[in-house]
Amino acid sequence: MIRVLVVDDSAFMRRLLVKLLEPHEDIEVVATAMDGVFALDKIQQLESSKPDVVTLDLEMPRLDGMSTLRRIVDDFQLPVILVSAHTSEGATATFEGLAAGAVDFIKKPDRIHSSPMGALGADLVAKIRVAAKAKVRRSLARKTAEPTRDPRRASITGAAVPVRDIVGIAISTGGPNALSQLLAQIRGDFSPSLLIVQHMPEGFTAQFATRLAKLSAIDVHEAREGEVVSSSCAFVAPGGQHMQLVRESGKLRLRLTLDEPENGHRPSADVLFRSMAEVVGPKCVGVVMTGMGEDGAAGASAIHEAGGYTLAQDEASSVVFGMPKAAIERGVVDKVLPLSKISNYLNSLS
């Protein structure tokens, strides 16, 4: 049984989240709280029925959501799922919360009466089940300063690495922090193109890409339909759209589609990886990183069969080892590396 504490200053949202969780026999809401002060008190008072997962609204009175989050992560080592407003300010707070140690987030419904509650409930339940098993990472700001880009980062030594034109990354739970660390270590002379599928709702990926760009020595932006894939640039798949690599008039371009989700996701890394294998074959690298589920595993197999190279993040450095594990178990991963070493390999491709 997964015990959940729901924290939100809105009585309506507290009732809604409890209602969405009630039908699931493996989940029990052990308490609700209207602000951070009550939340911290509830965690201490529950003792034997201490929550396994906390859902947290960041916009609350008294003790604000960010301070509450840091206390929950640092003092109690509990996984936190943020409940985020679909606004520019809400997205900013969400990314700050993920950097402070939250495991994942869900998007608040835009309009309560017209938004599909079934989809919201399914997303919430899936993320609670994953969060209950996830590794809680303490605040990046407390462990070290936020990652800063280092264009002088040394590449790995040893045998020469074959030329690769395209690097694709599949990533989900734990991804925002992992990508922040990874891109901060990519050198300014990195020559391949980097195509990123981060499972994230529509409305968040543009700001996420902007945030990554501030940390990176290469250009990072949200992908646009039909744009030419240039070297030394990272493209983030927009939330709610698949991203594919195509060749048109002799140029590599990006195709964005609204095709059905794969593995429950749109964008899906399998869609991207298959297109990479078809278009550039041995000149591509597929990297499967932290995340729940199996997205990227079948695509990594396609890259492997096409003569490309595949990497997977190791279990110790993954918040959730689901996606890398699925690829490794297929026998199609050429190298397994900790997060701290993936940038070294990628820099060696330049």
N, C-alpha and C positions, 0 to 999 in steps of 0.2 A: 504494500500500500504506500503510495506517494502522498505525503502530507504537505499541504499548500497553505501559505499565508497570503491573503489578498490585501494589498495596501493601496488605497486610492481615496482622495478626499471627496470624490463624488459618490454619494450613496447609491445613485443609479448604476454607476459603473461597477461598484462592489457587488450589487445584486445581479447584474448581468454576467459578470465573470463567474460568480458562484453557480448561477443557473446553467451556464455553458459546461461547467465541470461536473455537475451533479449526476448526469447519466453514466459516468465512467466509474466502474467498480474498483479500478485500481488507483483512483485519485480521491482524496478526501480533503476538503477545505476545513482545516482545524481552527481557523480564526480569520477575522478581517480586522483592518485597522484604518482609521480615517486620516492618519498622518504619521510622520516618522517617529515621533515620540512614543505614540501608542504602539507602533510596530516593534520598536526595540523592547518595550516593556513586555509585549506579548511573547516575543521570542524567549525572553528570560523566564517568564511565568509558565510557559508550556512544559518545560522540563522533559518529562517522559514522552510527550507527544510533540516535541520540537519539530518545526517544519523542515521538510527536505528541500523545498523550493519556495521562493518568494516572488510574487508578481508585484511590480512596483511602478506607480505613477511618479514621474519626476517633478511634476508641478504641484506642490503641496504647501500648505501654511506651516507655521512654526518651524520645525526642523525640515529643511528643504530636502527634496528627493536625492540630490547628489550627495549631501552629507549623510543621509540615511543609508544610501547605497554603500558608501565607503565603510560605514560602521558595520553593516551586515557582512560585507566581504572580509574586512580585516579582523573584526572581533569574533565573528561566528563562522566564517568560511562556508557560508551558504550560497548556493547558486541563485542568481537573480535574473528574472526575465522582465525587461522594461516594457511598459505599456505606453506607447509613444503617440503623440498627436501628429497628424499628417499636415504639418506646417513647416516652414523654413526653420523657425525657432525650435520646433519639436524635433526636427532632424538633427540640428546642431546639438541639442541636449542629449539626444540618443547616442550620437557618436562619442560624446564626452563620457556618457555613462558606460559605454562598452569599453572605452579606454580605462575607466575606473574599476573595471572588473566584472561588469554584468556579462552573463553568458550569451544572451540573445535578446531579441525584442519582437513584439508584435505591434501592428499598427491599429490604433483605435479606429472604430468605424467612423467614416466621414459623416454619414447620416444614419442615425440609429434605426429608423423605420424602413429605409430603403436598402441598407447594406445587407449582404448575405451573411446572416449570423452563423449558418452552418459552416461556411468556409472559415470564419473567424474562430469558431469553436474547435474545428479540426486542427487549425494551425496552432492554437494555444495548447491543446492537448498533446500534440506531437512534440512541441518544444518543451513542455513540462516533463514529458517522459525522457527526453534526451538530457535536459538540464539536471535531472535527478542523478544521472550517471556521469555528468561532465566534471572535468577538473576545474576547480575554482582558481582563477589567477588573480593575485592581488593587484591593486591599482598600479598601472604602469608609472604613474606620476610619483608614487611613493617608492617603487623599487629603483627607478632611474628617472632621469628626465625623459620627456616624450622623445621618441626616436628622431634624430636629426639626420639629414642626408649626408652621405660621405662619398663624394665623387672619387676619392682616392682609394676606396676599398680595394684591397689586394685580391686578385683572382687566385684560384687554386693552382697548385703547381703539379707537374707530372706530365703524362702523355697528352699530346695535342688533342683537342676536342674538335670533332667535325663541324663544319660550318652549318649553322641552323638559322633559317630565316625567320621562323615564326615560333613563339613560345606561347602555349595556352595554359591557363591556370584554372583549375576547378576547385572551388572553395565554398564553405557554408558556415556552420556554427564555429565561432572563434575566428572567423575570417577577417573582420575589420582590424583587429589588433595584429594578427599575423601578417596581413598585407602591409600594414603600416611599418612593421619592422623590416619586412622583406624589401619593399621599395626604397626605404631609407638607405639601404646598403647597395643598391644598384648604381654602378658607376655612370658618370656622364657620357662615357664613350661606349656605352652598351649599344650594340648595333641592331640586334633583332627587334622585331615588333612583338609586343606583349599583349595578348588578348585574355581578358579576365572575365570569368563568369563567377560572380559572387551572388549567392542566393539572397535576394533582398527585394522588398516590395517596391512597386512603382512609386516614384516620388522621392526616393531616398538616394538613388544611385548617382545622380548628378552632383549632389552635395558631397557624397562620399568620394567621388573622383576628384573633386576640388580639394578636399581634405588631403587625399593622397598626394596630389600634385605639390602641395606645400612641403611635403617631406622628401620628395624625390628629385633627383638630378636630371631625370628625363621628363618629357611632357606626359601628363596623365589627364584624360578627359573621358566623359561619357561618349560611347560610340554613337555615330550618326549614320543614318541610312545612306548607303552608296559611297561613303567616303573612302578615299584611297588609303590603304594600309601603309603608312610610312615607317621607316626604321627609327630606332631610338624613341619610340613612343608607346605608351600603354593605353589601351582602349578598354573601358569598363562596359560590359553589356548592360543596357538599360533594364530596370526592373519591369517585368511584364512582357518582355520581348526576347525571343531567341536571337542569338547572334551567330552568323555563319560567315565563313571565308569563301569568297568566290573569285574567279578570274574572268575579267571582262576587258576586251580590247587590249590584252597583254598586261593588264594591271591587276594587282590584288586589291579587292575591295571588300567592304563589309555589307552583308545583307541582314536586315532586321525583319523578323516575321512574327506574326501572331498565331502561328501554328499551335496545335494542341500541346499542353505541357507534357514533358517526358520525366519520368521518375517523380512526378508530382511537382515539377519545377518549370518555370518559364521566367528567366532563361535557364536552359539546361546545358551543362558542360558536355554531355554526350553529343548533343547537336553540334556544338562548336568543334569538338575533337574529330567527329566523323568528317566534317567539311575540311578540316586541316589535313587529315590523312588523304582525302581524295584530291585535294588541290596541290599540296606541296609534298606529300608523302615523306620521304626520308629527310627532308629539310625542316622538319618540325619537332618540337619537344612538347610533351604533355606532362603537366605537373598536377598531381592530385593531392590536395591539402586538407587540413582539418575540416570536419563536417559530418553531419548525420546522413544516413542513407547510403545509396550506391551510385549516385550520379558521378559520372566521370570514368567509372570502371569499364563499361562497354566501349566508351570512346577511346580510352587508353589502349584497349585491345586493338581497335582499328588502327591507331597510330603505330603500335608495335608491329602489326601485320604489314603495314605499309613501309616499314623500314625506318620509322622515326624512333625517337628516344623517349623513355618515360621515367619519371621520378615520382616518388611518393614521400610525404612527410612521415616521420617516425611516430610511434605511439606516444613516447615520452613527451614530445613537444606539442602534440595535438590536444586541443580541448576536447574534441570528440574524434575517435579514431575510425568512425564508420566508413567514410568514403575512401581514405587510403587503404584500409584493411580490405575492402571489397576489391580494389584494384590489385593489391598484392596477392590475394587469394586466387585470382584468375591466372596468376603466373605470367603477367605481362609487364611487370615493373622492372626496369633495368637497374635502378638504384634507389635505396631508401635512405633518406637523410633527415637529420634534425633541422628544424626551422633555421637555426643559426648558420647552417652550411648550404642551404639552398641558394642563397644569393651568391656564394662563392662559385658554385657550379655555373649559374647563369652568367656571371661576369666573365667566366672563362670562354663563353661563346662569342665574345666581342672580337 
